[in-house]
């Protein structure tokens, strides 16, 4: 009996030791022997936990023979139940039989993505993204998936990844690879430098701060740098990488000193980021392509840009003048010539290093001077000087910077938004200064400027619609948009102006509300066009907002100030600011509506729920 009791005691001790060893292996992720061979890594435990949460509880309930594998801890693939009281082994214990009716965890099929499907919606054998178009089955809703990169556009996936906790990012949007020997990982300084250079080009092209950060995170994530945090503050971009909790972080930054509107280059950078995040481009290949993008010349020469500036001003004169007579074409030619002269003057002083504020002051003077000369010729000539001045303002208003400033503010990047908005205010102040100086001199010499000449809206709808589309086309060329985008952006501008005209004339809606609604339609169609072509939305949106810019309201305010009526001038300038704010908010809202209501196409990921993209602001103002 004492010997039997002793054997029973030793068996109980061995069973307790086995249970403590198994509990230790579940806690620290190592095998029973503690050597890491045959055990499970922290990344595997996180993947199992995510799969367990995504799969949810089993509909059949608990198995009669014991708890199901989904009820077991995520870090342990072995079924629960009594463990052997035999001696401990140096490897993991063999898994017991799975409960009846349920597959063994090691044989279960991989769980589909946490937030969306895994499969490629493109039909087999057709690489539609290579051709630059949307696959026939549509584009999936913005989602993340475990493992290989998904099929959704990279800005949606990377924005969602940017707002995902850092500890969960390695699970998503990257093919899982075997552990490599120490020292054979990615070249950290080279990858960080590549991310900064890509972010520099995007920010210099006017891209929003959120998309710049998403692109930088996408590059570093694709090349295996998991703990990275990008940061964008107007002219400074930085990125920090922490190898581990005990190692010092590696931080690199870059200053964006030159800003140039080249949407063709922006589209090329977008394609590069798409290939990197889809794991189709290595580091060396990405550097080579980035160098080619930077070396490529602008698609349109300088003389063509000056002619487009003149065409923009001439089209604006027809847009706000609203008359079709023999003198309308003379006014068009006058506005065209004045805008070309102002543009070349600004190019000349820019080459001498004059600040941008003074460039706008000088660029605004030729149009204002030409308008004053036409007004001095007498009202009987029928030459509308106010229309010429207003057309010149359309060619100078910084609509691109205004839209970017408001978009950054709405997405939570307040420092960048405030800096960009201050830049817009300085540029507008330069325009006002140049025009006011000329108007003040003209009024002193007896020029009778009639602001109502530039407020004859929708007298000839067909003419004004054609003028709006011509203005949009000229604006798109000035922004160096690719030739393939010109048709879509021109049609988008015509649609926006048609909506604005229908609301203000037929529905008698306030111009501010009509501007916001029309800008929302432009933003919605621009977002859909960008998804159709797998590109940035800026080339399809910015130029299409040209016909909606508040040029007439700005001119009315400046003329009132020049004539000594400061109160009326302040009211008109406030109206122009309200129109500009409605314009920027509307276009941003249209883009968000396109993302919000885009649904999964039929036959792709049926039955898989897709969580929505988290909001940028989580504090709710508290």
C-alpha positions in Angstrom: 0.0 0.0 0.0 2.7 2.5 0.8 4.4 1.7 -2.6 1.0 2.2 -4.4 0.5 5.5 -2.6 4.0 6.6 -3.5 3.4 5.7 -7.2 0.1 7.6 -7.1 1.8 10.6 -5.6 4.6 10.6 -8.2 2.0 10.3 -11.0 0.1 13.2 -9.6 3.3 15.2 -9.3 4.2 14.4 -12.9 0.7 15.4 -14.1 0.9 18.7 -12.2 4.3 19.4 -13.7 3.0 18.6 -17.1 0.1 21.0 -16.7 2.4 23.8 -15.4 4.8 23.2 -18.4 1.9 23.4 -20.8 0.6 26.6 -19.2 4.1 28.1 -19.4 4.3 27.2 -23.1 1.0 28.9 -23.7 2.3 32.0 -21.9 5.6 32.6 -23.5 5.0 31.0 -26.9 7.7 28.3 -26.6 7.6 24.6 -26.7 7.5 22.5 -23.5 11.3 22.3 -23.6 11.6 26.1 -23.9 13.9 26.0 -26.9 11.5 27.5 -29.5 11.7 24.5 -31.9 8.3 23.1 -32.8 6.7 25.9 -30.8 4.6 28.8 -31.9 5.7 32.4 -32.4 3.9 35.5 -31.1 2.8 36.3 -34.7 1.2 32.8 -34.9 -0.7 33.4 -31.7 -2.0 36.8 -32.9 -3.1 35.2 -36.2 -4.9 32.4 -34.4 -6.6 35.0 -32.1 -7.7 37.0 -35.1 -9.0 33.9 -36.9 -11.0 32.9 -33.8 -12.6 36.4 -33.5 -13.4 36.4 -37.2 -14.9 33.0 -37.2 -17.1 33.6 -34.1 -18.7 30.8 -32.0 -19.6 27.6 -33.6 -23.3 27.4 -34.5 -23.5 23.8 -33.4 -22.6 24.6 -29.8 -20.1 22.7 -27.6 -19.3 19.2 -28.5 -20.6 16.5 -26.1 -17.2 15.0 -25.8 -15.5 18.1 -24.6 -14.9 21.7 -25.5 -14.4 22.5 -29.2 -11.1 23.8 -30.5 -12.5 27.3 -30.9 -13.0 27.3 -27.1 -9.4 26.5 -26.5 -6.8 29.3 -26.0 -5.8 30.8 -29.3 -2.1 30.1 -28.6 -2.6 26.4 -28.1 -3.7 24.1 -31.0 -4.0 21.0 -28.7 -7.5 20.0 -27.6 -8.4 20.5 -23.9 -8.8 17.6 -21.6 -6.6 15.5 -19.2 -3.0 15.4 -20.2 -0.7 12.4 -19.9 0.9 11.8 -16.6 4.0 10.4 -18.2 7.4 12.0 -18.3 7.8 15.4 -20.1 9.1 15.3 -23.7 11.4 17.7 -25.4 8.9 18.6 -28.2 5.2 19.5 -28.3 2.7 16.9 -27.3 0.8 15.2 -30.1 -2.7 16.6 -30.7 -5.5 14.3 -29.7 -8.5 13.5 -32.0 -10.8 16.4 -32.9 -14.3 16.4 -31.5 -17.0 14.7 -33.6 -18.3 16.9 -36.4 -15.5 19.5 -36.3 -12.2 19.5 -38.3 -8.9 19.5 -36.5 -7.4 23.0 -36.2 -4.4 22.0 -38.2 -6.6 20.8 -41.0 -9.2 23.6 -41.0 -9.2 25.8 -44.1 -7.7 29.3 -43.7 -10.1 31.9 -42.5 -11.0 34.5 -45.1 -9.9 38.1 -44.4 -10.9 39.8 -41.1 -12.7 42.7 -42.9 -13.1 41.4 -46.4 -12.5 38.6 -49.0 -9.2 37.1 -49.9 -9.9 36.3 -53.6 -9.0 38.5 -56.5 -12.2 39.9 -58.1 -10.6 40.0 -61.5 -11.5 37.1 -63.8 -8.9 34.4 -64.3 -6.4 35.3 -67.1 -7.3 39.0 -67.2 -5.0 41.4 -65.4 -7.3 44.4 -65.5 -5.2 46.5 -63.2 -2.2 46.2 -65.5 -4.4 47.8 -68.2 -5.3 50.6 -65.8 -9.1 49.8 -65.6 -11.5 48.4 -63.1 -12.2 44.7 -63.4 -15.7 43.8 -64.7 -16.8 42.4 -61.3 -16.0 45.7 -59.6 -13.7 46.8 -56.8 -14.2 45.4 -53.2 -15.1 47.6 -50.4 -12.1 49.0 -48.5 -10.9 46.2 -46.3 -7.9 44.4 -44.8 -7.1 40.8 -45.1 -4.8 38.4 -43.4 -1.9 37.4 -45.6 -1.3 38.5 -49.2 -2.3 42.0 -50.3 -6.0 42.5 -51.2 -7.5 43.8 -54.4 -8.9 47.1 -53.1 -7.0 50.3 -54.1 -4.0 50.9 -52.0 -5.1 54.2 -50.5 -8.1 52.5 -48.9 -6.1 49.6 -47.6 -3.2 51.7 -46.3 -5.5 54.2 -44.6 -7.2 51.4 -42.7 -3.8 49.9 -41.9 -2.6 53.3 -40.7 -5.4 53.3 -38.1 -4.8 49.7 -37.1 -2.9 49.1 -33.8 0.7 48.6 -34.5 0.8 45.1 -32.9 -1.8 43.8 -35.4 -0.4 45.4 -38.6 2.0 42.5 -39.5 -0.9 40.1 -39.9 -2.5 42.0 -42.7 -1.8 42.9 -46.3 1.5 41.1 -46.6 2.5 37.6 -47.6 3.8 35.7 -44.5 7.4 34.6 -45.0 9.6 32.2 -43.1 11.9 33.6 -40.5 15.2 34.7 -42.0 18.5 34.5 -40.3 19.5 37.5 -38.2 21.1 40.2 -40.3 19.4 39.2 -43.6 16.4 41.5 -43.1 15.5 44.6 -45.1 18.0 47.5 -45.4 16.3 49.9 -42.9 17.9 53.2 -44.0 17.3 52.4 -47.6 13.7 51.6 -47.2 13.0 54.6 -45.0 14.7 56.9 -47.6 12.6 55.4 -50.3 9.4 56.0 -48.3 10.5 59.6 -47.7 11.2 60.3 -51.3 7.8 58.9 -52.4 6.1 61.0 -49.7 8.0 64.1 -50.9 6.7 63.8 -54.4 3.1 63.2 -53.3 3.1 66.1 -50.9 4.7 68.4 -53.4 2.0 67.5 -55.9 -0.7 68.7 -53.5 -1.8 65.3 -52.1 -3.5 65.2 -48.8 -1.5 64.5 -45.7 -3.4 61.4 -44.9 -2.7 59.8 -48.3 1.0 60.8 -48.0 1.2 59.0 -44.6 -0.7 56.0 -46.0 1.8 55.7 -48.9 4.8 55.9 -46.7 3.4 53.3 -44.3 2.5 51.1 -47.3 6.1 51.2 -48.6 7.7 50.3 -45.3 5.1 47.7 -44.5 5.5 45.9 -47.8 9.3 45.6 -47.2 9.0 44.2 -43.7 9.3 47.2 -41.4 6.4 46.6 -39.1 6.8 49.2 -36.4 6.9 52.4 -38.4 5.1 55.7 -37.8 5.0 58.3 -40.6 4.3 62.0 -39.8 3.5 64.9 -42.2 3.5 68.5 -41.2 3.2 70.8 -44.3 6.8 71.0 -45.5 8.4 68.4 -43.1 7.8 64.7 -43.5 9.4 62.1 -41.1 9.2 58.4 -40.4 10.3 56.5 -37.3 11.1 52.8 -37.1 11.6 50.9 -33.9 13.3 47.5 -34.4 12.1 46.2 -31.0 11.1 47.3 -27.6 14.7 47.4 -26.3 16.4 48.9 -29.4 16.6 52.6 -30.1 14.3 53.9 -32.9 15.6 54.9 -36.3 14.2 58.2 -37.5 14.6 60.0 -40.8 13.0 63.1 -42.1 13.0 65.2 -45.3 12.0 68.8 -46.1 9.7 69.6 -49.1 10.9 73.0 -50.3 9.6 73.0 -53.9 5.9 72.5 -54.8 4.9 71.9 -58.4 1.6 70.8 -59.9 2.3 67.8 -62.1 -0.5 65.3 -62.0 1.2 63.1 -64.6 4.1 62.6 -62.1 1.5 62.1 -59.3 -0.1 59.3 -61.3 3.2 57.6 -61.9 4.0 57.7 -58.2 0.6 56.2 -57.5 1.3 53.3 -59.8 4.7 52.8 -58.1 3.1 52.6 -54.7 0.4 50.3 -56.0 3.1 47.9 -57.2 5.1 48.1 -54.0 2.1 47.4 -51.8 1.1 44.5 -54.1 4.6 43.0 -53.7 5.4 43.4 -57.4 8.4 45.7 -57.0 11.6 45.2 -55.0 13.6 48.0 -53.3 16.1 48.3 -56.2 13.4 48.3 -58.8 11.4 50.9 -56.9 14.5 53.2 -56.7 15.0 52.8 -60.4 11.4 53.7 -61.3 11.4 56.6 -58.8 14.5 58.0 -60.4 12.9 57.8 -63.8 9.8 59.6 -62.5 11.9 62.4 -61.2 13.9 62.7 -64.4 10.9 62.8 -66.7 10.0 66.2 -68.1 6.6 67.8 -67.7 4.2 66.6 -70.5 3.4 70.1 -71.6 5.8 73.0 -72.5 5.8 76.4 -70.8 4.4 78.2 -73.8 1.4 75.9 -73.9 0.7 76.5 -70.2 0.7 80.3 -70.8 -1.8 79.8 -73.7 -4.0 77.7 -71.4 -3.9 80.4 -68.8 -5.2 82.8 -71.4 -7.8 80.3 -72.5 -8.9 79.8 -68.9 -9.4 83.6 -68.5 -11.2 83.9 -71.8 -13.5 81.0 -71.0 -14.2 82.6 -67.6 -15.1 85.9 -69.3 -17.8 84.0 -71.3 -18.9 82.1 -68.2 -19.6 85.2 -66.0 -20.5 87.6 -68.9 -23.2 85.4 -70.1 -23.6 87.2 -73.4 -23.2 86.1 -77.0 -22.7 89.1 -79.3 -20.1 90.6 -81.6 -18.2 92.2 -78.6 -18.2 89.0 -76.6 -15.3 87.6 -78.7 -13.4 90.9 -78.3 -13.8 90.6 -74.6 -12.6 87.0 -74.8 -9.5 88.0 -76.8 -8.7 90.8 -74.4 -9.0 88.6 -71.3 -6.9 85.9 -73.2 -4.1 88.5 -73.9 -4.1 89.9 -70.4 -3.9 86.5 -68.7 -1.0 85.4 -71.0 0.9 88.6 -70.3 0.4 88.2 -66.5 1.5 84.5 -66.6 4.7 85.3 -68.5 5.4 88.2 -66.1 5.0 85.9 -63.2 7.4 83.3 -64.8 9.9 86.1 -65.4 10.1 87.3 -61.8 9.9 83.7 -60.5 13.2 83.0 -62.3 14.7 85.9 -60.4 13.8 84.4 -57.1 11.0 86.8 -56.2 8.6 85.4 -53.5 5.3 83.9 -54.6 3.3 86.7 -53.0 4.8 89.3 -55.3 4.4 86.9 -58.2 0.7 87.0 -57.7 0.7 90.7 -57.3 2.3 91.2 -60.6 0.3 88.5 -62.4 -3.0 90.2 -61.3 -2.1 93.6 -62.6 -2.4 93.1 -66.4 -6.0 91.8 -66.3 -7.0 94.6 -63.9 -5.2 97.2 -66.0 -6.9 96.0 -69.2 -10.3 96.1 -67.6 -9.7 99.7 -66.5 -8.6 100.7 -70.0 -11.8 99.2 -71.4 -13.9 101.0 -68.8 -12.2 104.3 -69.6 -13.1 103.8 -73.3 -16.7 104.5 -72.3 -19.8 102.5 -71.6 -21.1 103.1 -75.1 -18.5 100.8 -76.7 -20.0 97.7 -75.0 -16.6 96.5 -73.9 -17.1 95.0 -70.5 -14.1 95.7 -68.4 -15.4 94.1 -65.2 -15.8 90.8 -67.1 -12.1 90.9 -68.2 -11.0 91.5 -64.6 -13.1 88.7 -63.3 -11.8 86.3 -65.9 -8.2 87.2 -64.9 -9.1 86.3 -61.3 -10.3 82.8 -62.3 -6.8 82.1 -63.7 -5.1 83.1 -60.4 -7.4 81.8 -57.5 -5.4 79.0 -55.7 -8.2 76.4 -55.8 -5.9 73.4 -55.5 -4.3 74.7 -52.3 -7.7 75.6 -50.8 -9.2 72.1 -51.4 -6.1 70.4 -49.9 -6.2 72.7 -46.8 -9.8 71.9 -46.1 -9.4 68.2 -46.7 -6.5 68.0 -44.3 -8.6 69.8 -41.7 -11.5 67.5 -42.1 -9.3 64.4 -41.8 -7.7 65.6 -38.5 -4.3 67.0 -39.8 -4.9 70.4 -38.2 -1.3 71.7 -38.3 -0.9 70.9 -42.0 -4.4 72.3 -42.7 -3.6 75.6 -40.9 -0.4 76.0 -42.7 -1.9 75.4 -46.1 -4.8 77.7 -45.3 -2.4 80.4 -44.4 -0.6 79.9 -47.7 -3.9 80.3 -49.5 -4.6 83.6 -47.6 -1.2 85.0 -48.5 -1.8 84.2 -52.2 -5.3 85.6 -52.2 -3.9 88.7 -50.4 -1.3 89.1 -53.2 -4.1 88.9 -55.9 -6.2 91.5 -54.0 -3.2 93.8 -53.6 -2.4 93.7 -57.3 -6.0 94.3 -58.4 -6.7 96.9 -55.8 -3.7 99.0 -56.8 -4.9 99.1 -60.4 -8.5 99.7 -59.5 -7.7 102.5 -57.2 -5.8 104.3 -59.9 -8.5 103.6 -62.4 -11.3 105.0 -60.2 -9.2 108.1 -59.6 -9.1 108.6 -63.3 -12.8 108.3 -63.6 -13.2 104.7 -64.8 -16.8 103.5 -64.5 -16.6 99.9 -63.6 -19.9 98.1 -63.5 -19.8 95.0 -61.3 -23.2 93.8 -62.6 -21.6 93.0 -65.9 -19.9 89.9 -64.3 -23.0 88.7 -62.6 -25.1 87.9 -65.7 -25.3 84.2 -64.9 -27.1 81.7 -67.2 -28.3 84.1 -69.8 -27.0 81.6 -72.5 -26.9 78.2 -70.8 -25.4 76.4 -73.8 -22.6 79.0 -74.3 -21.8 79.0 -70.6 -21.7 75.2 -70.4 -19.3 75.1 -73.3 -17.2 77.9 -71.6 -17.2 75.9 -68.3 -15.9 72.8 -70.1 -13.2 74.8 -71.9 -12.2 76.4 -68.6 -11.9 73.0 -67.0 -9.8 71.7 -69.9 -7.4 74.6 -69.7 -7.1 74.2 -66.0 -6.3 70.5 -66.3 -3.5 71.2 -68.8 -2.1 73.8 -66.5 -2.0 71.2 -63.7 0.0 68.9 -66.1 -2.7 66.2 -66.1 -2.1 63.2 -68.2 -3.8 63.2 -71.6 -5.9 60.2 -70.8 -7.6 62.1 -67.9 -8.5 65.2 -69.9 -11.8 63.9 -71.3 -13.1 62.7 -68.0 -12.2 65.8 -66.0 -13.7 68.0 -68.7 -17.0 66.2 -68.5 -16.9 66.3 -64.7 -16.5 70.1 -64.8 -19.4 70.4 -67.2 -21.6 68.2 -64.9 -20.7 70.4 -61.9 -21.6 73.6 -63.7 -24.9 72.1 -65.0 -25.9 71.1 -61.5 -25.0 74.6 -60.1 -27.0 76.3 -62.9 -30.0 74.0 -62.4 -30.1 74.7 -58.6 -29.6 78.5 -58.8 -31.9 79.2 -61.7 -34.6 76.5 -61.7 -34.7 75.6 -58.0 -33.8 79.2 -56.8 -31.3 77.8 -54.3 -28.8 80.0 -52.5 -25.4 80.2 -54.4 -23.5 78.9 -51.4 -25.7 75.8 -51.1 -25.7 75.2 -54.8 -21.9 75.5 -54.8 -21.6 72.9 -52.1 -24.0 70.5 -53.8 -22.3 70.9 -57.2 -18.8 70.4 -55.6 -20.1 67.3 -53.9 -21.2 65.9 -57.3 -17.8 66.7 -58.7 -16.1 65.0 -55.8 -18.3 61.9 -56.1 -17.7 61.5 -59.8 -14.0 62.3 -59.4 -13.7 59.5 -56.8 -15.5 57.0 -59.0 -13.3 58.0 -61.9 -10.1 57.5 -59.9 -11.3 54.1 -58.8 -12.1 53.2 -62.4 -8.5 54.1 -63.4 -6.7 53.0 -60.1 -5.3 56.5 -59.7 -5.4 59.6 -57.5 -8.7 61.6 -57.4 -6.9 65.0 -57.6 -6.6 65.0 -61.4 -10.3 64.4 -61.8 -11.5 66.8 -59.2 -9.3 69.9 -58.9 -9.6 71.2 -62.5 -13.4 70.3 -62.5 -13.9 72.9 -59.6 -12.6 75.7 -61.8 -16.0 76.9 -63.0 -17.3 77.1 -59.4 -14.5 79.3 -58.1 -15.8 82.6 -56.5 -14.1 85.0 -58.9 -17.1 87.3 -59.3 -17.6 87.7 -55.5 -14.0 88.5 -55.0 -14.0 91.1 -57.7 -17.1 92.7 -56.3 -15.6 93.0 -52.9 -12.3 94.5 -54.2 -14.2 97.0 -56.4 -16.3 98.1 -53.4 -13.2 98.7 -51.3 -11.5 100.7 -54.2 -14.7 102.9 -54.5 -14.6 103.6 -50.7 -17.5 101.3 -49.6 -15.6 99.2 -47.1 -18.8 97.7 -45.6 -20.1 96.4 -48.9 -16.6 95.2 -49.8 -16.4 93.2 -46.5 -19.8 91.6 -47.2 -18.7 90.6 -50.7 -15.4 89.2 -49.5 -17.2 87.2 -46.8 -19.5 85.8 -49.4 -16.5 84.7 -51.5 -15.0 83.0 -48.4 -18.3 81.2 -47.8 -18.4 80.0 -51.4 -14.8 78.8 -51.2 -15.5 76.9 -48.0 -18.6 75.3 -49.5 -16.6 74.3 -52.5 -13.9 72.6 -50.5 -16.2 70.9 -48.0 -18.5 69.7 -50.8 -15.8 68.1 -52.9 -14.4 66.3 -49.8 -17.9 65.1 -48.8 -18.5 63.8 -52.3 -15.4 61.7 -52.1 -16.3 60.3 -48.7 -19.8 59.4 -49.9 -18.2 57.4 -52.7 -16.1 55.4 -50.2 -19.0 55.1 -47.7 -21.6 53.6 -50.0 -19.4 51.4 -52.3 -20.6 47.9 -51.8 -19.1 44.5 -52.5 -19.9 43.2 -56.1 -22.1 40.2 -56.4 -20.3 36.9 -56.4 -17.2 38.2 -54.6 -16.9 37.3 -50.9 -20.6 36.5 -50.5 -21.5 36.1 -46.9 -18.4 37.8 -45.5 -19.1 41.0 -43.6 -16.9 44.0 -44.2 -16.2 46.4 -41.4 -16.2 50.1 -42.3 -13.1 52.2 -42.3 -12.6 53.8 -38.9 -13.0 57.6 -38.6 -10.0 59.8 -38.4 -11.2 61.5 -35.2 -11.7 59.2 -32.3 -12.0 61.6 -29.4 -15.4 63.0 -30.4 -14.3 66.4 -29.3 -13.7 65.5 -25.6 
